Amino acid sequence: MKPNYKNWVPNGMIAGFAAGTAVLAAANAAAWTLLDEDLPESVKLGIRCAAGVSLAGCGAATVWLTFLHNSFSYHGKRQLSKQIIEGTADYVSIPDGGTGLDVGCGSGALTIACARRNPHATMIGVDRWGKEYASFSQKLCEKNAKAEHVENVSFQKGDAVHLDFPDEAFDAVTSNYVYHNISGKNKQELLRETLRVLKKGGTFAIHDIMSKARYGDMKQFVEELKEEGYEEVRLIPTDHGVFMGQDEAIVMALNGSSLLVGKK
Ligand SMILES: C[S@@+](CC[C@H](N)C(=O)[O-])C[C@H]1O[C@@H](n2cnc3c(N)ncnc32)[C@H](O)[C@@H]1O
């Protein structure tokens, strides 16, 4: 049995846009052949323009999503997801007998990668599953851990907004590309919620699209953490060559990707 970490851009999403493109192509053909001759020219032009623009938009989205899917794929040439997961897990160090937490674990890739690097510790992955990423589930995570022969992991349902754990429960916390999905919430407060459950002295490695528009002033946030006694705090841009090139990041709408690492 091989692990299947699925894809951050699922096949179903691409199929939906491809189907939409096909429907809009048919609507375009109809707009050019079936419109009532008696309709005013301006109305006919408006309908044809709207149909053409919708077709172009939906077609372009299908091509773009297919490109993203291929770049992220664990089986493709680029394997960007794998590179990000491995690169983030490299910063997660857990003392023997300790426990780490992966917030928004999806298909379990980062949880399992951290567990593998810390064989004498335990990793817990939590996710709200079943909303925007329908192909990810607790069962899938458990299957992947089994397929990887990694036993020091467990998975449970949980919400990044209110983690169901007491303060200072974990020796390490990590997360990848989760908080930007949580709309209507202050992203720095989400980071604070994750850091709340980290023990003093524990390490954190949190990767996300931390652009100013989404996260506010992260340099200031780093300074605040340092003033509070956090150590070795660094905000590492990963969209300038660490995980991806600048152009690639822009094309993939991942510009602003950064890794926040340090010790509480
Ligand atoms: C892009 S996927 C990343 C999954 C995983 N971290 C990885 O690197 O493969 C985003 C994940 O965040 C999860 N998520 C979104 N909002 C969440 C929330 N409020 N609490 C917990 N998980 C959440 C989604 O269910 C999804 O699995």
The ligand as an ORCA input file, in Angstrom:
! r2SCAN-3c Opt
* xyz 0 1
  C      -4.148     23.535      1.747
  S      -4.730     22.364      2.894
  C      -3.177     21.981      3.706
  C      -3.219     20.653      4.393
  C      -1.921     20.256      5.100
  N      -1.541     21.234      6.104
  C      -0.802     20.060      4.103
  O       0.192     20.787      4.184
  O      -0.916     19.169      3.260
  C      -5.589     23.350      4.105
  C      -6.172     22.500      5.240
  O      -6.614     23.398      6.262
  C      -7.764     22.839      6.848
  N      -8.488     23.895      7.578
  C      -9.042     25.013      7.065
  N      -9.622     25.732      8.055
  C      -9.408     25.050      9.216
  C      -9.763     25.280     10.576
  N     -10.463     26.362     10.969
  N      -9.380     24.379     11.501
  C      -8.678     23.271     11.141
  N      -8.332     22.999      9.876
  C      -8.684     23.876      8.910
  C      -8.532     22.282      5.649
  O      -9.518     21.356      6.049
  C      -7.387     21.644      4.861
  O      -7.177     20.323      5.234
*
